[in-house]
Amino acid sequence: MLKVHSIETFGTHEGPGIRLVIFLQGCNLRCLYCHNPDLLEIKDANLMSVEEIIDIAKDQQEYFGLDGGITVSGGEPTLQASELIKLFTAAKKIGINTALDTNGTIINDEVKKLYDQTDLLLLDIKHIDDQAHQKLTGCSNKNVLSMAKFREKSGKPMWLRYVLVPGINDTEKNLTDWGEHFKDYKTIKRVEILPYHTLGVYKYQELGLDYQLKNTPSPSASSLSLAKSIFEKYFKEVIVK
């Protein structure tokens, strides 16, 4: 059984085409800017079987077209890798494209097998500097970079995602170092810049949690333009979401 927070039908932001997006409960990181703190703990989840989700996908399959499919996000979906392997295997048997939106921090044989069943990997590389990544997320980025390399060796496509946060990862050096690290990767088909926002702050208030970046503004137009122009030196397709 999968521990599900919510499901979005006809999603258009978590991969190409029209997608059925499954948001799983539970996350191993504690990102300072997390806008879904209600997904962090694995409790209070809705339990759903692989068969139930496949039935929903079948009802929507005619709308997927050539590009759409199922995307599993979170939270951190690889915490439930064993069940996701079953889901993705079942989806692929009936011709449904699979995408995985992950922070890349978990490495084990099950996660690697899940990657093998994943048609498109959406990998969130939050900071290229390890110490800064630890401060931002509570976790090293070493596993993240290792999993990016693992995906590159597979030859299967991935999109990289970068949440641009003023004062944390928006300097020219941050952006250039990030681009330099991935410049020779052949499997990166798109880079998405996600502007930091505070739309989820009310959730912290409802949960009685302190939001540590309450005084951090959203990135300016010039900051987004700088990030896009730097990444375009290294990658063919760069999108500001």
C-alpha positions in Angstrom: 0.0 0.0 0.0 1.2 3.5 -0.8 0.9 6.3 1.8 -0.7 9.0 -0.3 -1.3 12.7 0.7 -3.3 13.7 -2.3 -3.8 13.2 -6.1 -4.0 15.8 -8.8 -5.7 14.8 -12.1 -4.8 16.6 -15.3 -1.6 18.0 -13.8 0.6 20.1 -16.1 3.5 21.1 -13.9 5.1 17.8 -12.9 6.6 16.6 -16.2 5.5 16.8 -19.9 1.9 16.6 -21.1 -1.2 15.9 -19.0 -0.3 13.8 -16.0 -1.8 12.1 -13.0 0.2 13.4 -10.1 0.5 11.3 -6.9 1.8 13.2 -3.9 3.1 10.8 -1.3 3.3 11.4 2.4 6.7 11.7 4.2 10.0 13.4 3.6 13.5 12.8 4.8 14.6 16.4 4.3 13.7 19.6 6.3 14.2 22.3 3.7 14.0 25.8 5.1 11.7 26.8 2.2 9.4 23.8 2.2 5.9 24.9 1.1 4.3 21.5 2.0 5.1 21.0 5.7 2.0 18.9 6.0 3.7 16.2 3.9 6.8 15.9 6.1 5.5 13.3 8.5 4.4 9.9 7.2 1.4 9.8 9.6 -2.2 10.8 8.6 -1.7 9.3 5.1 -4.4 7.8 2.9 -3.5 4.2 2.1 -4.0 3.3 -1.6 -3.1 0.1 -3.4 -1.3 0.0 -6.7 -4.4 -1.3 -8.3 -6.5 1.7 -7.2 -4.0 4.1 -8.6 -3.7 2.2 -11.9 -7.5 2.2 -12.2 -7.5 6.1 -11.9 -4.7 6.3 -14.5 -6.7 4.0 -16.9 -9.7 6.4 -16.6 -7.4 9.3 -17.6 -5.1 7.5 -20.0 -6.9 8.7 -23.2 -5.9 12.3 -22.2 -2.2 11.5 -21.7 -1.4 11.4 -25.4 2.2 10.8 -26.4 3.8 12.9 -23.6 1.6 12.5 -20.5 1.4 9.8 -17.9 1.9 9.3 -14.1 4.2 11.4 -12.0 4.9 10.5 -8.4 6.0 13.4 -6.1 6.0 14.1 -2.4 7.2 14.5 0.2 10.0 12.2 -0.9 8.6 9.3 -3.0 11.7 7.1 -2.8 10.9 6.5 0.9 8.3 4.2 -0.6 10.4 2.7 -3.4 9.3 -0.9 -3.1 5.6 -0.1 -3.7 6.5 2.4 -6.4 8.4 -0.3 -8.3 5.1 -2.2 -8.4 3.2 0.9 -9.5 5.6 1.8 -12.3 5.9 -1.8 -13.5 2.1 -2.0 -13.8 1.9 1.4 -15.5 4.5 0.5 -18.1 2.8 -2.8 -18.9 -0.2 -0.8 -20.1 1.8 1.8 -21.9 1.7 4.7 -19.4 4.8 6.9 -19.1 6.3 7.2 -15.6 8.0 10.2 -14.0 9.6 10.5 -10.5 10.0 13.8 -8.8 12.7 13.3 -6.1 15.4 15.0 -4.0 17.8 12.2 -4.9 19.2 11.8 -1.4 18.3 8.1 -0.9 20.6 5.5 -2.3 19.8 1.8 -2.1 19.2 -1.1 -4.4 15.4 -0.6 -4.4 15.7 3.1 -5.4 18.1 2.2 -8.2 15.6 -0.4 -9.4 12.9 2.3 -9.2 15.0 4.6 -11.3 15.3 1.8 -13.9 11.5 1.7 -14.1 11.3 5.5 -14.4 10.9 7.0 -17.9 11.7 10.6 -16.8 13.5 11.6 -13.6 12.7 15.1 -12.2 15.7 15.7 -9.9 15.8 18.6 -7.5 19.4 19.8 -7.0 18.9 22.4 -4.3 22.5 23.6 -3.9 25.8 22.6 -5.4 27.9 23.5 -2.3 27.6 20.6 0.2 27.8 22.7 3.4 25.2 25.2 2.0 23.0 22.2 1.0 23.2 20.8 4.6 22.3 24.2 6.0 19.4 24.5 3.6 18.0 21.0 3.8 19.6 19.3 6.9 21.3 16.8 4.5 24.5 16.5 2.4 24.2 16.7 -1.4 26.7 13.8 -1.9 24.0 11.2 -2.5 22.1 13.6 -4.8 25.1 14.1 -7.0 25.8 10.4 -7.0 22.3 9.6 -8.1 22.5 12.2 -10.9 25.6 10.4 -12.1 23.8 7.0 -11.8 21.0 8.4 -14.0 23.5 9.8 -16.5 25.1 6.4 -16.9 21.8 4.8 -17.6 21.3 7.0 -20.6 17.7 7.8 -19.6 16.4 11.3 -19.6 16.1 13.7 -16.6 15.0 17.2 -15.9 16.9 19.1 -13.2 15.0 21.5 -11.0 16.4 24.5 -9.0 14.5 26.5 -6.5 16.0 29.9 -6.7 16.1 31.5 -3.2 17.4 35.0 -2.6 20.4 35.1 -0.3 20.8 31.3 -0.4 21.6 30.1 -3.9 21.1 33.0 -6.2 24.6 34.4 -6.6 26.5 34.2 -9.9 29.0 31.8 -8.3 26.3 29.5 -7.0 24.6 29.3 -10.5 27.9 29.0 -12.4 29.2 26.2 -10.2 25.9 24.4 -10.6 26.1 24.7 -14.3 29.7 23.7 -14.5 29.1 20.5 -12.5 26.4 19.3 -15.0 27.6 20.8 -18.3 28.8 17.5 -19.8 25.7 15.5 -18.9 23.9 14.2 -22.0 20.7 13.0 -20.4 19.6 16.5 -19.0 16.8 17.5 -21.4 15.6 20.5 -19.4 16.4 22.7 -16.5 13.5 24.3 -14.5 14.1 27.3 -12.4 11.4 27.5 -9.7 11.1 30.9 -8.0 11.0 30.8 -4.2 7.6 31.8 -2.8 5.8 32.0 0.5 2.5 30.6 -0.5 2.7 27.7 2.0 3.5 29.9 5.1 -0.1 29.6 6.3 0.4 25.9 6.7 3.2 26.5 9.2 0.9 28.7 11.2 -1.8 26.0 11.2 0.7 23.3 12.3 2.2 25.6 15.0 5.6 25.5 13.2 8.2 28.4 12.8 8.9 29.4 9.3 12.5 30.3 9.2 12.6 32.2 5.9 9.7 34.6 6.7 11.8 37.6 5.8 13.1 36.2 2.5 11.5 37.9 -0.5 10.7 36.1 -3.8 13.4 36.5 -6.4 13.3 39.7 -8.5 12.9 39.7 -12.3 16.6 40.6 -12.7 17.6 37.7 -10.4 15.5 35.2 -12.4 16.9 36.6 -15.6 20.5 36.2 -14.4 19.8 32.6 -13.4 18.3 31.8 -16.7 21.1 33.5 -18.7 23.8 31.6 -16.8 22.1 28.2 -17.1 21.5 28.8 -20.8 25.3 28.8 -21.2 25.3 25.1 -20.2 21.8 23.7 -21.1 19.7 23.8 -24.3 16.4 24.2 -22.6 15.9 26.4 -19.5 12.5 27.2 -18.2 11.4 29.6 -15.5 8.3 28.1 -13.9 
